[in-house]
Amino acid sequence: MDNLKFDEATQKELATFLEKEQAQARLNSAVHNFTAMCWDKCITGTPSTRFSRGEESCLANCVERFLDTSLFMVKKIEEQRAQQLS
């Protein structure tokens, strides 16, 4: 079988597709990680049809702190990248 060669436009399209898929995989992994972490931290009893007020509040705060931390880290990484390019 001959080596497959793609033109530049197809290579860029494939690279963009792979980049999007990798970003989606990272997002899914992050959601899984903070779901597991917050569940273990906040759900102390046997789950029923509703969370208790304390569990609901804990889950909301846990997810918000996780997102705040993630955004902070992204900003720091972007700042470092910008400094390296300067």
N, C-alpha and C positions, 0 to 999 in steps of 0.2 A: 504494500500500500504506500502510495506517495505521501510525503509529508504535507500536511494541510497548511496552506498559507492564506492568511486573511489580509484583505486590503486594510489600509489605515483606518478608514471609517468603521469597518466591522470590528477591528481591534479596540477602538475607542468605545464602541457600543458594548462590547463584551466586558471591558474594564469597568464601565459605568454600571452595568448590570451586576457584576461581581461586588463592586463597592456597595451598592444598595443592599444586596443580599447579606453581605457581611455586617452592615450597619443594623439590619433587621435582626440578625442573629445576636448581635451584642445587646440590642434592646430587649429581646426575648430573654436572654441570659440575665440581664439586670433585673427585669421584672420577676423572674423566677427567684433570684437571690433575695431581693428585698421582700418578696411575698413570704418566703420561707423564714427569713430572719424576723420579720414583724409578726408572723403567725406564732412562732416559738416564743417571742417576747410577750405578746399581748393576750393570747388565748390561753387562759389558765384553767378553764373548766371544760366540760364536755360540750362541744358545739351543739346547738339546737337550731331552731328556725330563725333565731335572731341573736345578734351579739348583745351582750350587756352594755350599758352606757359606758362603763369603764373600758371594756374591750374595744368598743367602737371608737372612743376618743384616743385610746392608745394606738390603734391601727392608723388612724388619720395622722396623728402626730409622728408616728414612726415613718410613714411613707413621705410626709412633708419634709422631715429632717433628712431622709435619704436623698430626696430630690434636691434639696438645698445644697447638700454636700456634693452631689454629683455636678450640679451647675457650677459650684465654686471650683471644683477640680478642673472642669472643662475650661473655665476662664483662666485659671493659673497656667494650664498647659498651653493655651493660645497665647498668653503673654510671653511665656518662655520661648515659644516658637517664633513669635514676632521679634524678640530680642536676638535670637540666633540669626534671623534673616537680616537684621540691621547691620 
